[in-house]
Amino acid sequence: MPKTQPPVKLRLWTIEEYHRMAEVGILQPDESVELIAGQIINAQSGIADYWVLNLKNRQLHVFRQQTPDGYQSEVILAEDAIISPLQFPSCTITVSELLPPVIES
């Protein structure tokens, strides 16, 4: 059975923690931030597409179509899918190139 390298521990935030950060002033009321897949991102940063790797399921979550209310599109790609960043459409990347290698046991 194939195995991947040991997983990277990523600290994901809960909705309750997100709201507490706003209550204590870590997140400012005039900041446009979002909680996406447990990660806090700045929705006004001008990021055309936001990618989140799911190492466990070997998938890429792609968020696009940014509006003042957040990203309006989410696509989940398998590791054999090919994608291009919106800012660099001539650059093609296979999702598997972004993932840690599979180690055979």
Secondary structure, DSSP 8 states (H G I E B T S, - for coil): -EEES---------HHHHHHHHHTTSS-TT--EEEETTEEEETTS--S-EEEEETTTTEEEEEEEEETTEEEEEEEEETT-EE--TT-TT--EEHHHHS--EEE-
